């Protein structure tokens, strides 16, 4: 096993091939190629299909399989300096701290939202009561206005 397999790019390719095998499967034929294949005689279709498959196999990268025996025989040397390891540790600790703070903030926000919803549902009834009271006071004001206008009209009639 060569050292280049453990380069980040190579590791990422291996991971992608393992996690997303459908992306590394045989590509589908384009419409024009498919139409050409359908128009040809069956024998020619088989020959051309075999050729296409061979071309695709040549174009695909060789898959690298993990061999535990080879890995045990040759220890993997990952060279990290103390500074790099310390920097990595600091970044991980900051990330963990950030996740903790965000979870606490999210929990607090959810609690505030629940309190606001409870307060809103409690105030809905009082809003309805206040609206009824305002409507009643307006009706009473209109009634008093009519009485005052009637009294004023009677006073005007006496002064004539």
MDTraj code that builds the backbone (N, CA, C; nanometers):
import mdtraj as md
import numpy as np

residues = "UNK UNK UNK UNK UNK UNK UNK UNK UNK UNK UNK UNK UNK UNK UNK UNK UNK UNK UNK UNK UNK UNK UNK UNK UNK UNK UNK UNK UNK UNK UNK UNK UNK UNK UNK UNK UNK UNK UNK UNK UNK UNK UNK UNK UNK UNK UNK UNK UNK UNK UNK UNK UNK UNK UNK UNK UNK UNK UNK UNK UNK UNK UNK UNK UNK UNK UNK UNK UNK UNK UNK UNK UNK UNK UNK UNK UNK UNK UNK UNK UNK UNK UNK UNK UNK UNK UNK UNK UNK UNK UNK UNK UNK UNK UNK UNK UNK UNK UNK UNK UNK UNK UNK UNK UNK UNK UNK UNK UNK UNK UNK UNK UNK UNK UNK UNK UNK UNK UNK UNK UNK UNK UNK UNK UNK UNK UNK UNK UNK UNK UNK UNK UNK UNK UNK UNK UNK UNK UNK UNK UNK UNK UNK UNK UNK UNK UNK UNK UNK UNK UNK UNK UNK UNK UNK UNK UNK UNK UNK UNK".split()
xyz = np.array([
    [0.0850, -0.1173, 0.0000],
    [0.0000, 0.0000, 0.0000],
    [0.0890, 0.1228, 0.0000],
    [0.0641, 0.2149, -0.0905],
    [0.1505, 0.3315, -0.1009],
    [0.1017, 0.4425, -0.0094],
    [0.1894, 0.5342, 0.0182],
    [0.1577, 0.6459, 0.1079],
    [0.0540, 0.7385, 0.0448],
    [0.0495, 0.7476, -0.0907],
    [-0.0411, 0.8403, -0.1577],
    [-0.1877, 0.8049, -0.1350],
    [-0.2166, 0.6792, -0.0984],
    [-0.3552, 0.6410, -0.0716],
    [-0.4111, 0.7145, 0.0489],
    [-0.3266, 0.7605, 0.1355],
    [-0.3742, 0.8241, 0.2584],
    [-0.3782, 0.9756, 0.2459],
    [-0.3550, 1.0258, 0.1249],
    [-0.3699, 1.1686, 0.1016],
    [-0.5187, 1.2026, 0.1142],
    [-0.5535, 1.3217, 0.1573],
    [-0.6948, 1.3581, 0.1765],
    [-0.7795, 1.3415, 0.0510],
    [-0.7247, 1.3739, -0.0653],
    [-0.8027, 1.3617, -0.1880],
    [-0.8359, 1.2156, -0.2172],
    [-0.7370, 1.1291, -0.2003],
    [-0.7574, 0.9865, -0.2245],
    [-0.8576, 0.9282, -0.1254],
    [-0.8462, 0.9708, 0.0009],
    [-0.9389, 0.9218, 0.1033],
    [-1.0815, 0.9666, 0.0708],
    [-1.0946, 1.0889, 0.0246],
    [-1.2265, 1.1411, -0.0093],
    [-1.2867, 1.0636, -0.1259],
    [-1.2056, 1.0310, -0.2270],
    [-1.2543, 0.9525, -0.3407],
    [-1.3002, 0.8148, -0.2954],
    [-1.2197, 0.7520, -0.2095],
    [-1.2566, 0.6187, -0.1600],
    [-1.3861, 0.6250, -0.0813],
    [-1.3995, 0.7278, 0.0009],
    [-1.5210, 0.7447, 0.0821],
    [-1.6426, 0.7660, -0.0073],
    [-1.6292, 0.8513, -0.1103],
    [-1.7394, 0.8781, -0.2017],
    [-1.7818, 0.7508, -0.2748],
    [-1.6844, 0.6696, -0.3167],
    [-1.7169, 0.5458, -0.3852],
    [-1.7892, 0.4499, -0.2916],
    [-1.7521, 0.4524, -0.1657],
    [-1.8154, 0.3631, -0.0684],
    [-1.9548, 0.4126, -0.0305],
    [-1.9695, 0.5436, -0.0070],
    [-2.0961, 0.5995, 0.0403],
    [-2.1961, 0.6163, -0.0727],
    [-2.1520, 0.6575, -0.1912],
    [-2.2410, 0.6840, -0.3037],
    [-2.2068, 0.5938, -0.4219],
    [-2.2315, 0.4639, -0.4115],
    [-2.1942, 0.3749, -0.5218],
    [-2.2731, 0.4034, -0.6490],
    [-2.3956, 0.4598, -0.6371],
    [-2.4742, 0.4856, -0.7569],
    [-2.4094, 0.5916, -0.8450],
    [-2.3301, 0.6807, -0.7870],
    [-2.2620, 0.7813, -0.8667],
    [-2.1475, 0.7206, -0.9472],
    [-2.0971, 0.6099, -0.9022],
    [-1.9846, 0.5459, -0.9694],
    [-2.0299, 0.4268, -1.0528],
    [-2.1611, 0.4133, -1.0693],
    [-2.2146, 0.3052, -1.1525],
    [-2.1994, 0.3442, -1.2989],
    [-2.2367, 0.2518, -1.3849],
    [-2.2241, 0.2773, -1.5275],
    [-2.3154, 0.3923, -1.5673],
    [-2.2650, 0.4876, -1.6457],
    [-2.3495, 0.5985, -1.6895],
    [-2.4507, 0.5508, -1.7933],
    [-2.5655, 0.6149, -1.7939],
    [-2.6684, 0.5782, -1.8904],
    [-2.6321, 0.6363, -2.0258],
    [-2.6832, 0.5723, -2.1306],
    [-2.6568, 0.6184, -2.2653],
    [-2.7367, 0.7446, -2.2933],
    [-2.6790, 0.8327, -2.3745],
    [-2.7524, 0.9514, -2.4157],
    [-2.8610, 0.9093, -2.5134],
    [-2.9586, 0.9976, -2.5376],
    [-3.0717, 0.9653, -2.6237],
    [-3.0267, 0.9325, -2.7651],
    [-2.9333, 1.0087, -2.8175],
    [-2.8886, 0.9836, -2.9554],
    [-2.8236, 0.8457, -2.9660],
    [-2.7415, 0.8084, -2.8672],
    [-2.6784, 0.6764, -2.8690],
    [-2.7836, 0.5668, -2.8573],
    [-2.8845, 0.5904, -2.7734],
    [-2.9905, 0.4910, -2.7543],
    [-3.0690, 0.4729, -2.8840],
    [-3.1000, 0.5816, -2.9547],
    [-3.1744, 0.5718, -3.0797],
    [-3.0927, 0.4985, -3.1849],
    [-2.9637, 0.5252, -3.1908],
    [-2.8785, 0.4565, -3.2870],
    [-2.8769, 0.3066, -3.2588],
    [-2.8704, 0.2723, -3.1305],
    [-2.8695, 0.1301, -3.0953],
    [-3.0005, 0.0622, -3.1339],
    [-3.1127, 0.1316, -3.1168],
    [-3.2420, 0.0718, -3.1478],
    [-3.2596, 0.0520, -3.2981],
    [-3.1992, 0.1361, -3.3780],
    [-3.2147, 0.1284, -3.5223],
    [-3.1265, 0.0199, -3.5841],
    [-3.0233, -0.0219, -3.5176],
    [-2.9314, -0.1207, -3.5731],
    [-2.9878, -0.2611, -3.5548],
    [-2.9316, -0.3518, -3.6302],
    [-2.9723, -0.4916, -3.6202],
    [-2.9255, -0.5480, -3.4867],
    [-2.9887, -0.6534, -3.4378],
    [-2.9548, -0.7087, -3.3060],
    [-2.8080, -0.7492, -3.2928],
    [-2.7469, -0.8050, -3.3948],
    [-2.6067, -0.8472, -3.3848],
    [-2.5156, -0.7259, -3.3675],
    [-2.5411, -0.6242, -3.4463],
    [-2.4602, -0.5031, -3.4357],
    [-2.4800, -0.4373, -3.2998],
    [-2.6030, -0.4453, -3.2497],
    [-2.6319, -0.3858, -3.1188],
    [-2.5490, -0.4531, -3.0109],
    [-2.5407, -0.5862, -3.0152],
    [-2.4633, -0.6594, -2.9149],
    [-2.3156, -0.6218, -2.9224],
    [-2.2610, -0.6148, -3.0424],
    [-2.1202, -0.5798, -3.0591],
    [-2.0921, -0.4383, -3.0079],
    [-2.1783, -0.3456, -3.0442],
    [-2.1569, -0.2076, -3.0011],
    [-2.1742, -0.1948, -2.8492],
    [-2.2682, -0.2680, -2.7929],
    [-2.2887, -0.2650, -2.6482],
    [-2.1659, -0.3180, -2.5754],
    [-2.1068, -0.4255, -2.6267],
    [-1.9865, -0.4808, -2.5666],
    [-1.8726, -0.3793, -2.5747],
    [-1.8599, -0.3121, -2.6872],
    [-1.7560, -0.2107, -2.7027],
    [-1.7760, -0.0959, -2.6041],
    [-1.9008, -0.0517, -2.5912],
    [-1.9298, 0.0570, -2.4979],
    [-1.8975, 0.0163, -2.3542],
    [-1.9326, -0.1050, -2.3182],
    [-1.9041, -0.1532, -2.1834],
    [-1.7536, -0.1591, -2.1582],
    [-1.6786, -0.2043, -2.2584],
    [-1.5333, -0.2099, -2.2430],
    [-1.4737, -0.0694, -2.2280],
    [-1.5245, 0.0251, -2.3063],
    [-1.4771, 0.1636, -2.2939],
    [-1.5074, 0.2186, -2.1548],
    [-1.6266, 0.1904, -2.1050],
    [-1.6653, 0.2402, -1.9728],
    [-1.5780, 0.1786, -1.8638],
    [-1.5473, 0.0493, -1.8789],
    [-1.4616, -0.0155, -1.7806],
    [-1.3224, 0.0453, -1.7805],
    [-1.2729, 0.0800, -1.8985],
    [-1.1409, 0.1416, -1.9065],
    [-1.1412, 0.2821, -1.8469],
    [-1.2551, 0.3526, -1.8585],
    [-1.2644, 0.4891, -1.8088],
    [-1.2819, 0.4935, -1.6566],
    [-1.3383, 0.3884, -1.5984],
    [-1.3626, 0.3886, -1.4539],
    [-1.2315, 0.3722, -1.3789],
    [-1.2182, 0.4454, -1.2667],
    [-1.0957, 0.4296, -1.1867],
    [-1.0971, 0.2950, -1.1164],
    [-0.9781, 0.2450, -1.0947],
    [-0.9687, 0.1175, -1.0251],
    [-1.0123, 0.1361, -0.8808],
    [-1.0902, 0.0420, -0.8318],
    [-1.1338, 0.0532, -0.6931],
    [-1.0248, 0.0000, -0.6015],
    [-1.0099, 0.0677, -0.4920],
    [-0.9090, 0.0289, -0.3944],
    [-0.9810, -0.0390, -0.2796],
    [-0.9461, -0.1610, -0.2544],
    [-1.0098, -0.2350, -0.1467],
    [-0.9185, -0.2355, -0.0259],
    [-0.9788, -0.2292, 0.0890],
    [-0.9036, -0.2304, 0.2135],
    [-0.8648, -0.3742, 0.2442],
    [-0.7369, -0.3968, 0.2644],
    [-0.6881, -0.5296, 0.2956],
    [-0.6316, -0.5267, 0.4370],
    [-0.7045, -0.5864, 0.5324],
    [-0.6605, -0.5780, 0.6713],
    [-0.5233, -0.6407, 0.6954],
    [-0.4889, -0.7474, 0.6199],
    [-0.3597, -0.8106, 0.6418],
    [-0.2468, -0.7138, 0.6081],
    [-0.2611, -0.6424, 0.4967],
    [-0.1583, -0.5483, 0.4549],
    [-0.1498, -0.4317, 0.5525],
    [-0.2622, -0.3901, 0.6042],
    [-0.2629, -0.2779, 0.6982],
    [-0.1953, -0.3170, 0.8291],
    [-0.2142, -0.4392, 0.8706],
    [-0.1505, -0.4830, 0.9946],
    [0.0000, -0.5015, 0.9756],
    [0.0399, -0.5438, 0.8560],
    [0.1809, -0.5682, 0.8311],
    [0.2588, -0.4370, 0.8243],
    [0.1985, -0.3342, 0.7650],
    [0.2668, -0.2058, 0.7545],
    [0.1899, -0.1026, 0.8362],
    [0.2460, -0.0583, 0.9465],
    [0.1749, 0.0415, 1.0265],
    [0.1611, 0.1719, 0.9487],
    [0.0489, 0.2366, 0.9696],
    [0.0199, 0.3613, 0.9004],
    [0.0822, 0.4753, 0.9799],
    [0.1580, 0.5541, 0.9121],
    [0.2234, 0.6665, 0.9784],
    [0.1532, 0.7944, 0.9367],
    [0.0786, 0.8508, 1.0268],
    [0.0139, 0.9783, 1.0019],
    [0.0959, 1.0817, 1.0766],
    [0.1576, 1.1671, 1.0011],
    [0.2485, 1.2638, 1.0608],
    [0.1728, 1.3902, 1.0973],
    [0.1520, 1.4103, 1.2257],
    [0.0926, 1.5334, 1.2760],
    [0.1882, 1.5914, 1.3784],
    [0.2179, 1.7148, 1.3597],
    [0.3047, 1.7779, 1.4581],
    [0.2214, 1.8103, 1.5819],
    [0.2895, 1.8402, 1.6896],
    [0.2203, 1.8738, 1.8138],
    [0.1367, 1.9994, 1.7962],
    [0.1867, 2.0955, 1.7197],
    [0.1117, 2.2185, 1.6950],
    [-0.0143, 2.1912, 1.6146],
    [-0.0017, 2.1072, 1.5116],
    [-0.1183, 2.0735, 1.4296],
    [-0.2220, 1.9997, 1.5126],
    [-0.1761, 1.9057, 1.5952],
    [-0.2682, 1.8308, 1.6799],
    [-0.3353, 1.9235, 1.7800],
    [-0.2597, 2.0139, 1.8381],
    [-0.3148, 2.1101, 1.9338],
    [-0.4177, 2.2007, 1.8662],
    [-0.3861, 2.2450, 1.7442],
    [-0.4799, 2.3294, 1.6704],
    [-0.6078, 2.2525, 1.6385],
    [-0.5931, 2.1271, 1.5998],
    [-0.7085, 2.0431, 1.5709],
    [-0.7930, 2.0239, 1.6963],
    [-0.7261, 1.9982, 1.8075],
    [-0.7970, 1.9803, 1.9347],
    [-0.8739, 2.1075, 1.9720],
    [-0.8109, 2.2229, 1.9541],
    [-0.8772, 2.3500, 1.9838],
    [-1.0004, 2.3705, 1.8954],
    [-0.9872, 2.3377, 1.7689],
    [-1.1004, 2.3535, 1.6775],
    [-1.2155, 2.2618, 1.7170],
    [-1.1831, 2.1402, 1.7550],
    [-1.2871, 2.0453, 1.7956],
    [-1.3549, 2.0943, 1.9230],
    [-1.2771, 2.1418, 2.0188],
    [-1.3344, 2.1917, 2.1437],
    [-1.4233, 2.3137, 2.1184],
    [-1.3795, 2.4021, 2.0292],
    [-1.4631, 2.5183, 1.9964],
    [-1.5930, 2.4744, 1.9295],
    [-1.5837, 2.3751, 1.8410],
    [-1.7032, 2.3252, 1.7729],
    [-1.8003, 2.2625, 1.8734],
    [-1.7473, 2.1846, 1.9664],
    [-1.8324, 2.1224, 2.0687],
    [-1.8977, 2.2301, 2.1550],
    [-1.8208, 2.3316, 2.1929],
    [-1.8746, 2.4408, 2.2734],
    [-1.9831, 2.5158, 2.1975],
    [-1.9598, 2.5391, 2.0701],
    [-2.0587, 2.6074, 1.9876],
    [-2.1880, 2.5274, 1.9788],
    [-2.1769, 2.3967, 1.9600],
    [-2.2960, 2.3111, 1.9529],
    [-2.3715, 2.3147, 2.0854],
    [-2.2997, 2.3095, 2.1975],
    [-2.3649, 2.3154, 2.3285],
    [-2.4405, 2.4467, 2.3457],
    [-2.3732, 2.5596, 2.3115],
    [-2.4387, 2.6902, 2.3264],
    [-2.5618, 2.7002, 2.2369],
    [-2.5526, 2.6495, 2.1155],
    [-2.6664, 2.6551, 2.0243],
    [-2.7820, 2.5697, 2.0750],
    [-2.7531, 2.4546, 2.1325],
    [-2.8593, 2.3707, 2.1883],
    [-2.9285, 2.4411, 2.3048],
    [-2.8495, 2.5060, 2.3908],
    [-2.9069, 2.5788, 2.5041],
    [-2.9937, 2.6943, 2.4534],
    [-2.9433, 2.7671, 2.3544],
    [-3.0196, 2.8791, 2.2974],
    [-3.1474, 2.8294, 2.2316],
    [-3.1397, 2.7168, 2.1634],
    [-3.2580, 2.6606, 2.0986],
    [-3.3614, 2.6184, 2.2006],
    [-3.3164, 2.5554, 2.3092],
    [-3.4078, 2.5136, 2.4148],
    [-3.4752, 2.6357, 2.4773],
    [-3.3967, 2.7407, 2.5037],
    [-3.4526, 2.8628, 2.5624],
    [-3.5535, 2.9263, 2.4667],
    [-3.5228, 2.9281, 2.3391],
    [-3.6149, 2.9862, 2.2401],
    [-3.7445, 2.9054, 2.2325],
    [-3.7340, 2.7742, 2.2391],
    [-3.8541, 2.6901, 2.2374],
    [-3.9396, 2.7147, 2.3611],
    [-3.8756, 2.7308, 2.4773],
    [-3.9499, 2.7593, 2.6000],
    [-4.0203, 2.8945, 2.5904],
    [-3.9502, 2.9963, 2.5389],
    [-4.0120, 3.1283, 2.5226],
    [-4.1293, 3.1213, 2.4258],
    [-4.1161, 3.0434, 2.3208],
    [-4.2243, 3.0287, 2.2237],
    [-4.3454, 2.9620, 2.2884],
    [-4.3217, 2.8601, 2.3701],
    [-4.4329, 2.7935, 2.4400],
    [-4.5010, 2.8892, 2.5374],
    [-4.4226, 2.9690, 2.6106],
    [-4.4803, 3.0661, 2.7031],
    [-4.5623, 3.1700, 2.6276],
    [-4.5105, 3.2163, 2.5143],
    [-4.5829, 3.3155, 2.4348],
    [-4.7136, 3.2574, 2.3819],
    [-4.7109, 3.1329, 2.3391],
    [-4.8334, 3.0682, 2.2902],
    [-4.9354, 3.0537, 2.4023],
    [-4.8891, 3.0141, 2.5212],
    [-4.9795, 3.0008, 2.6354],
    [-5.0385, 3.1365, 2.6727],
    [-4.9550, 3.2388, 2.6734],
    [-5.0014, 3.3732, 2.7058],
    [-5.1018, 3.4217, 2.6013],
    [-5.0755, 3.3942, 2.4771],
    [-5.1662, 3.4339, 2.3696],
    [-5.3008, 3.3648, 2.3823],
    [-5.2988, 3.2347, 2.4096],
    [-5.4260, 3.1634, 2.4234],
    [-5.5033, 3.2122, 2.5456],
    [-5.4328, 3.2527, 2.6523],
    [-5.4996, 3.3072, 2.7708],
    [-5.5580, 3.4446, 2.7448],
    [-5.4944, 3.5220, 2.6583],
    [-5.5418, 3.6565, 2.6296],
    [-5.6524, 3.6597, 2.5257],
    [-5.6717, 3.5538, 2.4548],
    [-5.7764, 3.5504, 2.3531],
    [-5.9126, 3.5710, 2.4177],
    [-5.9365, 3.5060, 2.5295],
    [-6.0642, 3.5217, 2.6004],
    [-6.0821, 3.6632, 2.6521],
    [-5.9778, 3.7226, 2.7086],
    [-5.9908, 3.8588, 2.7604],
    [-6.0097, 3.9588, 2.6462],
    [-5.9510, 3.9357, 2.5305],
    [-5.9710, 4.0233, 2.4154],
    [-6.1177, 4.0202, 2.3733],
    [-6.1749, 3.9011, 2.3709],
    [-6.3167, 3.8890, 2.3347],
    [-6.4038, 3.9627, 2.4360],
    [-6.3737, 3.9486, 2.5649],
    [-6.4510, 4.0178, 2.6689],
    [-6.4385, 4.1694, 2.6541],
    [-6.3165, 4.2180, 2.6290],
    [-6.2963, 4.3612, 2.6118],
    [-6.3706, 4.4135, 2.4885],
    [-6.3724, 4.3363, 2.3825],
    [-6.4442, 4.3770, 2.2613],
    [-6.5933, 4.3888, 2.2893],
    [-6.6479, 4.2936, 2.3650],
    [-6.7905, 4.2999, 2.4011],
    [-6.8176, 4.4224, 2.4872],
    [-6.7274, 4.4513, 2.5806],
    [-6.7443, 4.5671, 2.6685],
    [-6.7396, 4.6972, 2.5875],
    [-6.6469, 4.7084, 2.4926],
    [-6.6380, 4.8272, 2.4076],
    [-6.7658, 4.8436, 2.3267],
    [-6.8170, 4.7352, 2.2712],
    [-6.9414, 4.7420, 2.1943],
    [-7.0567, 4.7896, 2.2831],
    [-7.0630, 4.7387, 2.4063],
    [-7.1679, 4.7803, 2.5001],
    [-7.1573, 4.9282, 2.5354],
    [-7.0344, 4.9755, 2.5593],
    [-7.0140, 5.1174, 2.5919],
    [-7.0503, 5.2070, 2.4740],
    [-7.0220, 5.1656, 2.3535],
    [-7.0611, 5.2445, 2.2357],
    [-7.2124, 5.2527, 2.2236],
    [-7.2768, 5.1401, 2.2479],
    [-7.4239, 5.1408, 2.2408],
    [-7.4814, 5.2334, 2.3477],
    [-7.4248, 5.2275, 2.4684],
    [-7.4709, 5.3143, 2.5769],
    [-7.4460, 5.4613, 2.5426],
    [-7.3313, 5.4947, 2.4846],
    [-7.2992, 5.6314, 2.4444],
    [-7.4003, 5.6816, 2.3415],
    [-7.4339, 5.5979, 2.2429],
    [-7.5321, 5.6378, 2.1420],
    [-7.6679, 5.6644, 2.2062],
    [-7.7037, 5.5803, 2.3026],
    [-7.8319, 5.5979, 2.3719],
    [-7.8326, 5.7309, 2.4494],
    [-7.7227, 5.7618, 2.5223],
    [-7.7126, 5.8869, 2.5985],
    [-7.7151, 6.0060, 2.5022],
    [-7.6479, 5.9961, 2.3896],
    [-7.6461, 6.1047, 2.2915],
    [-7.7878, 6.1346, 2.2426],
    [-7.8626, 6.0297, 2.2160],
    [-8.0006, 6.0492, 2.1699],
    [-8.0848, 6.1192, 2.2766],
    [-8.0672, 6.0801, 2.4032],
    [-8.1430, 6.1438, 2.5121],
    [-8.1069, 6.2915, 2.5251],
    [-7.9729, 6.3229, 2.5159],
    [-7.9279, 6.4622, 2.5269],
    [-7.9841, 6.5430, 2.4102],
    [-7.9835, 6.4911, 2.2911],
    [-8.0365, 6.5618, 2.1753],
    [-8.1861, 6.5893, 2.1923],
    [-8.2579, 6.4903, 2.2495],
    [-8.4006, 6.5087, 2.2736],
    [-8.4237, 6.6205, 2.3757],
    [-8.3426, 6.6227, 2.4836],
    [-8.3541, 6.7276, 2.5857],
    [-8.3218, 6.8652, 2.5259],
    [-8.2188, 6.8729, 2.4453],
    [-8.1824, 6.9991, 2.3817],
    [-8.2928, 7.0481, 2.2870],
    [-8.3530, 6.9575, 2.2157],
    [-8.4614, 6.9963, 2.1255],
    [-8.5821, 7.0461, 2.2053],
    [-8.6090, 6.9881, 2.3226],
    [-8.7190, 7.0356, 2.4075],
    [-8.6860, 7.1734, 2.4631],
    [-8.5577, 7.1969, 2.5020],
    [-8.5180, 7.3302, 2.5501],
    [-8.5301, 7.4361, 2.4402],
    [-8.4955, 7.3997, 2.3203],
    [-8.5084, 7.4929, 2.2081],
    [-8.6561, 7.5260, 2.1843],
    [-8.7418, 7.4285, 2.2043],
    [-8.8862, 7.4499, 2.1833],
    [-8.9405, 7.5443, 2.2908],
    [-8.8883, 7.5397, 2.4151],
    [-8.9358, 7.6270, 2.5225],
    [-8.8900, 7.7715, 2.4998],
    [-8.7808, 7.7975, 2.4444],
    [-8.7275, 7.9305, 2.4262],
    [-8.7980, 8.0042, 2.3115],
    [-8.8632, 7.9429, 2.2294],
    [-8.9286, 8.0091, 2.1182],
    [-9.0425, 8.0880, 2.1626],
])
top = md.Topology()
chain = top.add_chain()
for i, resn in enumerate(residues, 1):
    res = top.add_residue(resn, chain, resSeq=i)
    for name in ("N", "CA", "C"):
        top.add_atom(name, md.element.get_by_symbol(name[0]), res)
traj = md.Trajectory(xyz[None], top)
